[in-house]
Each structure stands twice: as structure tokens, then as C-alpha cells.
Amino acid sequence: MKYISTRGNAPARTFTEILLGGLAPDGGLYLPEAYPQVTRAELDAWRNLSYADLAFAVLSKFATDIPAADLQAIIARTYTEKVYSNGREDSDFTQITPLRTLEPGVHILELSNGPTLAFKDMAMQLLGNLFEYALDKQHAELNILGATSGDTGSAAEYAMRGKRGIRVFMLSPNGKMSAFQRAQMYSLQDENIHNIAINGFFDDAQDMVKAVSNDHAYKAAHKIGTVNSINWGRVSAQIVYYFKGYFAATKSNDEQVAFSVPSGNFGNICAGHIARMMGLPIGQLILATNENDVLDEFFRTGSYRPRGTDHTYQTSSPSMDISKASNFERFVYDLVGRDGAKVREFWSRVDAGGAFDIKDSDYWDELLRYNFASGKSSHYDRLKTIRELWEEYGVMVDPHTADGLKVGLEQRRPGLPLICLETALPAKFEETIVEALGRKPERPVALEGIENLPQKVEVMDADVATLKAFISAHVPI
């Protein structure tokens, strides 16, 4: 299988060729030339597979240039009960992503049992092992540059710490994550991990990553790669748990379901879109935002209008405090019939601080055929949802998952079972849980007191030249 750019001006590449690189040379994002199709016979055969075996079945369709035995070994090493239990005993961790049923037809797919307690671990742990494999084959090194609004950073750093030939430079918005999130990242003392707190918002950090990635000479000289969801390897790994969740919530492959997905950068729900394009019977994809509702506005009105950092709200679901959703470009590429010129036209407006609107075009009718729904929630909504779940079911959720459940229950079509994708464990957002419930959430014993550990972080203004100088000072050339 070959991969092409959403902007249409880059040569086709293989899975391992794009794995380490991130953005395409033309500034676009990579997607398969065509989505592999899953037959009914395959769905039937996959229904009772373990998570690792299902991951191998799905990813074999994308990573066609990795020998099957090698890919199987990498996946088996990644998805083990030991990695995804965190010492907890309240779920069946042999499933890796157990399904928690609140009531008939309403479920939460647990994705946050990895080492950093967030769904990002599901892909990042695999990515770390894939990176190490590819670098060993090429006798190469990689300097990962990423931006995080909360959970990507810690998931990437825990996946890459101690990996041969890998350094991580992770940008985060200074002071705008929870204390637990900051501690998870900044307390790491590994020599190959560099945390950089940017005076600004996530969008500022993401723009800096893109600026460095688009400086092709600098990127090549410093061997820069990415782990943000612009990296196709991450999106492909996330496709797997849509299949697993579907099988867990249904009895037959004749059934359809609705997935509700808390969405900031559009990477997680983009994986659901691709799973549906492959043939998974998803009747509805529900996108949930917080007060930063750029994506909700698009699906309701057809207007994609990033607000800019001056109008990005700091909320109690901070991982979704994003204005420009970088993965959204992948979906728009499909929406416009894979017309790279049209994507370049749209994003030239966005990159210049503008917007685009599809309401009065044929693309609006096409959007409706994709069966997306969307909605948003407020801080009050999150607190109310957290309280209601605790009082009615004895289930505690983090504020992002609360966003997803609130919007999902409002927007799902009658008769469709609802599967809400869990974002993180409540322990990562202790302040909000205490506000909602008057009690602290439990956390794994190994993470008790993590906020009190020494922290190593560089504070920096949102200046690309300063960032390049910092990277250059820590990378031997």
C-alpha cells in the first residue's frame, strides 16, 4: 500500500517511509491511496479475536511493507495485559479496551488503562515500538518534535523514554494543563526527553511544530519526526479499537452503532471515519467539543472558522482547548473527492487566518451523507454529567469523557447503541472531580504524589527561531 498527501503535490510513499516523517513535503497529511475494505467474512472472523490479534489483522492492511512476523511481534509486545492494567482490578484487562455498560444501549469504551491513563497510550505505545524497529533497520536516529494540549505529550514521552536513537522535544501551553498532566511530563528526568512550555495556547505550539516541519532543510539536517496525530501511524493504530468496541457492543455484524468521540484535534474521530470507510457498520459518528466549538460549528453550518489563540477558551476539559484541528484536513480531503487542489485552496485561507464555507456547495450534501452529528458542552454540563454518572451508576469519568457522553446522548439516532470513547482516567483532572463530587478520584499507587516530584522544563516564548536554536543545541549533527 502507498500513501499520498492531502495536498496532492508529494510522491507516494510506503508505511515505513512516512512513519518517521510526519507532514508530507507539500505540507499535507498522508492517507492511503485507497482505504482497504473489510469483507463480511473478515468481520465474522475478527469478532472474537484478542486485541493483539485484531490489531494485527487491521494493521496488516496498512503496514504492508513490514514483514508479517515482525509486525506481529511488535504488536504482541505492545498490547499486553501487564501494560494496560495499572494494577487495577475493576475491569477485564485481558480485553485491553473493556466495554463498560451503563445501561442497555449505552456504553463507555475504556481506552485509558495504559501507563499515562489516557487513550493516547493505545497508539503511542505501538508507535514507540514501530519507531524503534524502523530506526534499527535503517541504523538511524530520530528527533521527535510534538505539541500537546494535555495527554499526547506524556503518552509520547512514556512510549519513547529510553528508546535507542530517539529524542523527544515536546511543546505544551505553559500553565494550561492540569497539575497532574504537567507532572506526568515534566517530572521525567530521562536524557532523551525535553519538555518545552510555550507562553501561549496549544495552537501556538502546534503552529511552531508545523513551521519547523515545513523547513525541509532544517528537518532533514536534524532528523525531525512527529508523534502528533498528524502522524499516520497513530491514526492507523486508533482504528483498531473502533472494531473492538463494535464487536463488544453488538451480537451480530448486521447491527449498527453510534460512536461519540470527544474531539479536539480530530485525530480520534478521524480513525472512526476511516474504520467506517473500511466497512465497519457505524451508523453515526458523533463529534463532541467543549466551548472551543470550531468543529461543532462546521458540522452544523458548513463553516470552518478557526478562532485564533485570542479567542481560544481555557476550560476544564483542556485537551480539547484547540482552535485549528490539524487532522481535520484528512476528512476534508475525502469530503471534496480527494481533490488536493481544493484542499490547498481551503488551507491557504486557514493558514492566512481565514476560513472556508461549504454550505452553498455540493460538498454540503456530501457532508450530510457521511452521517456525522455534533454538539458542545460547558463547564456546568461537564460537572452535571460527572455527578449524574456517579450518582446513577457509581461510575466516575473525566471531564472530556463527560463532554462525549453529554453530546452523545443528545445527538444519537433512536435505536442505535451508543459507545462513548473514554479519554482519560479521572485522576488526571482531580480539581474538576473534586468540584463535581466533593471527593478525590483514585489513582494508581505508582502515581501517588507525582505532583511533588522535581520537574524539568524549559519555558519559551512562541518563537520558531528560539525553538530551532534549542533543538540544535541538544542534537549532535
C-alpha positions as CSV (number, residue, x, y, z in Angstrom):
1,M,0.0,0.0,0.0
2,K,1.2,3.5,-0.8
3,Y,0.3,6.8,0.9
4,I,-0.4,10.1,-0.7
5,S,-0.6,13.7,0.6
6,T,-3.9,15.5,1.1
7,R,-2.5,18.5,-0.8
8,G,-1.6,16.4,-3.9
9,N,1.9,17.6,-4.5
10,A,4.1,14.9,-2.9
11,P,5.2,11.5,-4.2
12,A,3.5,8.3,-2.9
13,R,5.4,6.6,-0.1
14,T,5.2,3.3,1.9
15,F,4.1,3.0,5.5
16,T,7.6,2.9,6.9
17,E,8.7,5.8,4.7
18,I,6.0,8.0,6.2
19,L,6.2,6.6,9.7
20,L,9.2,8.7,10.8
21,G,8.4,11.9,8.9
22,G,5.1,13.4,9.9
23,L,3.9,16.0,7.4
24,A,4.3,15.4,3.7
25,P,6.8,17.7,1.9
26,D,4.0,19.8,0.4
27,G,2.6,20.5,3.9
28,G,-0.2,18.0,3.7
29,L,-1.1,14.9,5.7
30,Y,-0.6,11.3,4.4
31,L,-3.5,9.0,3.7
32,P,-3.7,5.6,1.9
33,E,-4.2,5.9,-1.8
34,A,-7.4,3.9,-1.2
35,Y,-8.9,2.6,2.1
36,P,-8.6,-1.2,2.4
37,Q,-12.0,-2.9,2.5
38,V,-13.1,-5.4,5.2
39,T,-15.3,-8.1,3.9
40,R,-18.2,-9.6,5.9
41,A,-16.3,-12.8,6.2
42,E,-13.4,-10.9,7.8
43,L,-15.7,-9.2,10.2
44,D,-17.1,-12.5,11.2
45,A,-13.6,-14.0,11.7
46,W,-12.4,-10.9,13.6
47,R,-15.3,-10.8,16.1
48,N,-13.8,-13.0,18.8
49,L,-10.1,-12.1,18.3
50,S,-8.0,-10.8,21.2
51,Y,-7.0,-7.2,21.0
52,A,-3.4,-8.0,19.8
53,D,-4.7,-10.4,17.1
54,L,-7.3,-7.9,16.0
55,A,-4.7,-5.1,15.8
56,F,-2.5,-7.4,13.6
57,A,-5.5,-8.1,11.3
58,V,-6.3,-4.4,10.9
59,L,-2.8,-3.0,10.7
60,S,-1.7,-5.7,8.2
61,K,-3.8,-3.9,5.7
62,F,-1.9,-0.7,6.2
63,A,1.7,-1.6,7.1
64,T,2.2,-3.8,4.0
65,D,5.9,-3.2,3.8
66,I,6.7,-4.7,7.3
67,P,7.1,-8.4,7.2
68,A,4.1,-10.1,8.9
69,A,6.2,-11.9,11.5
70,D,7.9,-8.6,12.5
71,L,4.6,-6.7,12.7
72,Q,3.0,-9.5,14.7
73,A,5.9,-9.5,17.2
74,I,5.8,-5.7,17.6
75,I,2.0,-5.8,18.2
76,A,2.2,-8.7,20.7
77,R,4.9,-6.8,22.6
78,T,2.7,-3.7,22.7
79,Y,-0.8,-4.9,23.7
80,T,-0.3,-7.0,26.8
81,E,-2.4,-7.2,29.9
82,K,0.5,-6.0,32.1
83,V,0.9,-2.8,30.2
84,Y,-2.8,-1.9,30.3
85,S,-3.9,-2.8,33.8
86,N,-2.1,-0.2,36.0
87,G,-2.6,-2.6,38.9
88,R,-6.4,-2.0,38.9
89,E,-8.8,-4.9,39.4
90,D,-12.1,-3.3,38.4
91,S,-12.2,-4.4,34.8
92,D,-11.3,-7.3,32.5
93,F,-7.9,-6.2,31.3
94,T,-7.5,-9.3,29.1
95,Q,-9.7,-7.2,26.7
96,I,-7.2,-4.3,26.8
97,T,-10.2,-2.0,26.0
98,P,-13.0,-3.3,28.1
99,L,-16.6,-2.1,27.5
100,R,-18.4,-0.7,30.4
101,T,-22.2,-0.8,30.1
102,L,-24.1,1.9,31.9
103,E,-27.5,0.6,30.8
104,P,-28.7,-1.3,27.8
105,G,-27.6,0.5,24.7
106,V,-25.3,3.0,26.5
107,H,-21.6,2.1,26.8
108,I,-18.2,3.6,27.6
109,L,-15.2,2.0,25.8
110,E,-12.3,2.1,28.3
111,L,-9.2,3.3,26.5
112,S,-7.3,4.9,29.4
113,N,-5.7,1.9,31.2
114,G,-2.3,2.4,29.7
115,P,0.8,3.8,31.5
116,T,-0.3,7.5,31.3
117,L,-4.0,6.9,31.9
118,A,-5.2,8.4,28.6
119,F,-6.4,7.0,25.3
120,K,-3.3,8.3,23.6
121,D,-1.4,5.3,25.0
122,M,-3.3,2.9,22.8
123,A,-1.5,4.3,19.7
124,M,1.6,5.8,21.3
125,Q,2.9,2.6,22.8
126,L,2.7,0.9,19.4
127,L,4.3,3.9,17.8
128,G,7.3,3.8,20.1
129,N,7.9,0.1,19.2
130,L,7.4,0.8,15.5
131,F,9.9,3.7,15.6
132,E,12.5,1.6,17.4
133,Y,12.0,-1.1,14.8
134,A,12.3,1.2,11.8
135,L,15.3,3.1,13.2
136,D,17.1,-0.1,13.9
137,K,16.6,-1.3,10.3
138,Q,17.9,2.0,9.0
139,H,20.7,2.4,11.5
140,A,19.2,5.9,12.0
141,E,18.2,8.3,14.7
142,L,15.1,10.4,15.1
143,N,14.3,13.7,16.9
144,I,10.6,13.8,17.7
145,L,9.0,17.2,17.7
146,G,5.5,17.4,19.0
147,A,2.8,19.6,20.6
148,T,0.3,18.6,23.2
149,S,-2.8,20.1,24.8
150,G,-2.5,17.6,27.6
151,D,-2.3,13.8,27.0
152,T,-0.3,13.4,23.8
153,G,2.9,14.7,25.5
154,S,3.0,12.3,28.4
155,A,1.9,9.3,26.2
156,A,4.6,10.0,23.7
157,E,7.3,10.5,26.4
158,Y,6.4,7.4,28.3
159,A,6.4,5.4,25.0
160,M,9.8,6.9,23.8
161,R,11.8,7.2,27.0
162,G,14.9,5.1,26.8
163,K,14.3,4.1,23.2
164,R,17.5,3.7,21.2
165,G,18.2,6.6,18.8
166,I,15.2,8.7,19.8
167,R,15.0,12.1,21.4
168,V,11.7,13.9,22.2
169,F,11.1,17.6,22.2
170,M,7.5,18.2,23.4
171,L,5.8,21.6,23.4
172,S,2.9,22.3,25.7
173,P,1.0,25.5,26.6
174,N,2.5,27.0,29.7
175,G,0.2,26.7,32.7
176,K,-2.8,25.5,30.7
177,M,-2.8,21.8,31.5
178,S,-3.9,20.1,34.8
179,A,-1.3,19.8,37.6
180,F,-1.3,16.0,37.1
181,Q,-0.8,16.3,33.3
182,R,2.1,18.7,33.8
183,A,3.7,16.5,36.5
184,Q,3.5,13.4,34.3
185,M,5.5,15.1,31.6
186,Y,7.8,17.5,33.5
187,S,8.9,15.0,36.2
188,L,10.6,12.7,33.6
189,Q,14.3,13.1,34.0
190,D,15.4,10.9,31.1
191,E,18.2,12.4,29.0
192,N,16.3,11.9,25.7
193,I,13.2,13.8,26.9
194,H,13.0,17.6,26.6
195,N,9.8,19.4,27.7
196,I,9.2,23.0,26.5
197,A,6.4,25.1,27.9
198,I,5.3,27.7,25.4
199,N,3.9,31.0,26.6
200,G,0.6,30.7,24.6
201,F,-2.0,28.2,23.7
202,F,-1.8,24.8,22.1
203,D,-2.5,26.3,18.7
204,D,0.7,28.4,19.1
205,A,2.7,25.2,19.9
206,Q,1.2,23.3,17.0
207,D,1.9,26.1,14.6
208,M,5.6,26.0,15.8
209,V,5.8,22.3,15.1
210,K,4.3,22.7,11.6
211,A,6.7,25.6,10.9
212,V,9.8,23.5,11.8
213,S,8.4,20.5,9.8
214,N,7.9,22.7,6.8
215,D,11.5,23.9,6.9
216,H,12.7,20.9,4.9
217,A,16.4,21.7,5.1
218,Y,16.3,22.0,8.9
219,K,14.0,19.0,9.2
220,A,16.4,16.8,7.2
221,A,19.6,18.0,8.9
222,H,18.1,17.5,12.4
223,K,16.2,14.3,11.6
224,I,12.9,15.7,12.8
225,G,9.8,13.5,13.0
226,T,6.4,13.8,14.8
227,V,4.1,11.8,17.1
228,N,1.2,14.2,16.9
229,S,-1.9,12.8,15.3
230,I,-0.6,14.2,12.0
231,N,1.5,11.0,12.1
232,W,-0.4,8.4,10.1
233,G,0.9,5.6,12.3
234,R,-1.0,7.0,15.3
235,V,-4.3,7.2,13.4
236,S,-4.0,3.7,12.0
237,A,-3.5,2.3,15.5
238,Q,-6.6,4.1,16.7
239,I,-8.7,2.4,14.0
240,V,-8.3,-0.9,15.8
241,Y,-10.4,0.0,18.9
242,Y,-13.4,1.0,16.9
243,F,-13.6,-2.5,15.6
244,K,-13.0,-3.9,19.1
245,G,-15.7,-1.6,20.6
246,Y,-18.2,-2.5,17.9
247,F,-17.7,-6.2,18.5
248,A,-18.1,-5.8,22.2
249,A,-21.3,-3.8,22.0
250,T,-23.1,-6.0,19.4
251,K,-24.1,-9.6,18.9
252,S,-24.1,-9.6,15.1
253,N,-22.3,-7.8,12.3
254,D,-25.7,-6.9,10.9
255,E,-26.1,-4.3,13.7
256,Q,-25.1,-0.6,13.5
257,V,-23.8,1.6,16.4
258,A,-23.1,5.2,17.2
259,F,-19.7,6.3,18.4
260,S,-19.5,9.5,20.4
261,V,-16.0,11.0,20.4
262,P,-14.6,13.9,22.5
263,S,-12.8,15.8,19.8
264,G,-10.1,18.5,19.8
265,N,-7.6,17.8,17.0
266,F,-10.0,15.4,15.1
267,G,-7.5,12.5,15.2
268,N,-9.6,10.2,17.2
269,I,-12.8,10.6,15.3
270,C,-10.8,10.6,12.0
271,A,-9.9,7.0,12.9
272,G,-13.6,6.2,13.3
273,H,-14.3,7.8,9.9
274,I,-11.7,5.6,8.3
275,A,-13.0,2.5,10.1
276,R,-16.4,3.2,8.6
277,M,-14.9,3.8,5.2
278,M,-13.3,0.3,5.5
279,G,-16.7,-1.3,6.1
280,L,-17.3,-1.2,9.9
281,P,-21.1,-0.8,10.4
282,I,-21.0,2.6,12.1
283,G,-24.4,4.2,11.7
284,Q,-23.4,7.6,13.2
285,L,-20.2,9.4,14.3
286,I,-20.9,12.0,17.0
287,L,-18.3,14.7,17.5
288,A,-18.3,16.3,20.9
289,T,-16.5,19.6,21.7
290,N,-16.2,21.9,24.7
291,E,-16.6,25.7,24.5
292,N,-13.9,25.7,21.8
293,D,-16.5,24.6,19.2
294,V,-14.9,25.2,15.8
295,L,-15.6,21.6,14.7
296,D,-19.1,21.6,16.0
297,E,-19.8,24.8,14.1
298,F,-18.5,23.2,10.9
299,F,-20.7,20.1,11.1
300,R,-23.8,22.3,12.0
301,T,-23.2,25.1,9.5
302,G,-20.5,24.1,6.9
303,S,-18.2,26.9,8.0
304,Y,-14.7,26.1,9.2
305,R,-13.6,29.2,11.1
306,P,-10.6,28.7,13.5
307,R,-10.8,31.4,16.2
308,G,-7.1,32.0,16.8
309,T,-5.5,32.0,20.2
310,D,-7.1,35.3,21.3
311,H,-10.4,33.5,21.2
312,T,-9.5,30.1,22.5
313,Y,-11.0,29.4,25.9
314,Q,-9.2,27.7,28.7
315,T,-11.6,25.1,30.0
316,S,-12.0,22.2,32.4
317,S,-11.5,19.8,29.5
318,P,-8.1,21.2,28.5
319,S,-7.1,18.6,26.0
320,M,-9.8,19.9,23.7
321,D,-8.8,23.6,24.0
322,I,-7.9,23.7,20.3
323,S,-8.9,26.0,17.6
324,K,-7.2,24.6,14.5
325,A,-7.7,20.8,14.3
326,S,-4.8,19.5,12.2
327,N,-6.4,16.1,11.4
328,F,-9.5,17.7,10.1
329,E,-7.6,18.1,6.7
330,R,-7.8,14.3,6.2
331,F,-11.5,14.3,6.5
332,V,-11.9,17.3,4.2
333,Y,-9.7,15.6,1.6
334,D,-12.3,12.8,1.5
335,L,-15.2,15.2,1.6
336,V,-14.0,17.1,-1.5
337,G,-13.5,13.9,-3.5
338,R,-9.7,13.7,-2.8
339,D,-9.1,16.9,-4.7
340,G,-5.7,18.1,-3.5
341,A,-6.1,21.4,-5.3
342,K,-9.3,22.1,-3.4
343,V,-7.6,21.2,-0.1
344,R,-4.7,23.6,-0.9
345,E,-7.2,26.3,-1.6
346,F,-9.1,25.8,1.6
347,W,-6.0,25.6,3.8
348,S,-4.3,28.6,2.2
349,R,-7.2,30.6,3.6
350,V,-6.9,28.9,7.0
351,D,-3.2,29.3,7.2
352,A,-3.7,33.0,6.4
353,G,-6.0,33.3,9.4
354,G,-9.2,33.0,7.4
355,A,-12.0,30.4,7.0
356,F,-13.8,28.4,4.4
357,D,-17.5,27.6,3.9
358,I,-19.1,24.6,2.1
359,K,-22.8,25.3,2.9
360,D,-23.7,26.6,-0.6
361,S,-21.8,23.9,-2.5
362,D,-22.3,20.3,-3.4
363,Y,-19.8,19.4,-0.6
364,W,-22.6,20.2,2.0
365,D,-24.8,17.4,0.5
366,E,-21.8,15.1,0.6
367,L,-21.2,16.0,4.3
368,L,-24.7,15.0,5.2
369,R,-24.2,11.6,3.6
370,Y,-21.4,10.9,6.0
371,N,-23.8,10.8,9.0
372,F,-21.9,12.9,11.4
373,A,-23.6,14.7,14.3
374,S,-22.0,17.2,16.7
375,G,-22.6,19.2,19.8
376,K,-20.8,21.0,22.6
377,S,-20.9,21.3,26.3
378,S,-20.0,23.8,29.0
379,H,-18.2,23.5,32.4
380,Y,-21.7,23.3,34.0
381,D,-22.6,20.4,31.6
382,R,-19.4,18.5,32.5
383,L,-20.0,18.9,36.2
384,K,-23.6,17.8,35.9
385,T,-22.7,14.8,33.7
386,I,-20.0,13.7,36.1
387,R,-22.4,13.9,39.1
388,E,-25.2,12.1,37.4
389,L,-23.0,9.2,36.3
390,W,-21.6,8.9,39.8
391,E,-25.0,9.0,41.5
392,E,-26.8,6.7,39.0
393,Y,-24.1,4.2,38.1
394,G,-21.2,4.6,40.6
395,V,-19.0,5.4,37.5
396,M,-16.5,8.2,37.6
397,V,-15.5,9.8,34.4
398,D,-13.1,12.6,33.4
399,P,-14.4,15.9,32.0
400,H,-13.6,15.1,28.4
401,T,-15.5,11.8,28.6
402,A,-18.3,13.8,30.2
403,D,-18.3,16.0,27.1
404,G,-18.6,12.9,24.9
405,L,-21.5,11.4,26.9
406,K,-23.5,14.6,27.2
407,V,-23.3,15.2,23.5
408,G,-23.7,11.6,22.5
409,L,-26.9,11.1,24.5
410,E,-28.3,14.2,22.9
411,Q,-27.4,13.5,19.4
412,R,-27.6,9.7,18.8
413,R,-30.2,8.5,16.4
414,P,-33.1,6.5,18.1
415,G,-32.4,2.8,18.2
416,L,-28.6,3.0,17.8
417,P,-26.5,1.7,20.7
418,L,-24.1,4.4,21.9
419,I,-20.4,3.8,22.5
420,C,-18.6,6.8,24.1
421,L,-14.9,6.7,23.8
422,E,-13.2,7.3,27.1
423,T,-10.5,10.0,27.0
424,A,-8.6,9.7,30.3
425,L,-9.0,8.4,33.9
426,P,-10.5,10.9,36.3
427,A,-7.2,11.0,38.3
428,K,-5.7,13.3,35.6
429,F,-8.3,16.0,36.4
430,E,-8.5,15.9,40.2
431,E,-9.6,19.6,40.6
432,T,-12.7,19.2,38.4
433,I,-13.7,15.9,40.0
434,V,-13.4,17.5,43.5
435,E,-15.6,20.4,42.2
436,A,-18.2,18.0,40.8
437,L,-18.2,15.3,43.5
438,G,-16.5,16.7,46.6
439,R,-14.0,13.8,46.6
440,K,-10.7,13.0,45.0
441,P,-10.6,10.3,42.3
442,E,-8.5,7.2,42.9
443,R,-5.2,7.0,41.2
444,P,-2.7,4.1,40.7
445,V,-0.4,3.7,43.6
446,A,2.7,4.3,41.5
447,L,1.4,7.8,40.6
448,E,0.6,9.0,44.2
449,G,2.3,12.3,44.9
450,I,3.6,12.7,41.3
451,E,2.9,16.5,41.5
452,N,5.6,16.7,44.2
453,L,8.4,15.2,42.1
454,P,11.2,17.5,40.7
455,Q,10.2,18.9,37.3
456,K,12.5,19.6,34.3
457,V,11.0,22.0,31.8
458,E,12.2,24.9,29.6
459,V,9.8,27.9,29.3
460,M,9.9,29.6,25.9
461,D,8.0,32.3,24.0
462,A,6.2,31.2,20.9
463,D,9.2,31.9,18.6
464,V,10.2,29.4,16.0
465,A,13.8,30.6,15.8
466,T,14.2,30.2,19.5
467,L,12.8,26.6,19.3
468,K,15.2,25.7,16.4
469,A,18.1,27.0,18.4
470,F,17.1,24.9,21.4
471,I,16.8,21.8,19.3
472,S,20.1,22.4,17.6
473,A,21.8,22.8,21.0
474,H,20.6,19.3,22.1
475,V,21.1,17.4,18.8
476,P,24.5,16.4,17.6
477,I,24.8,16.8,13.8
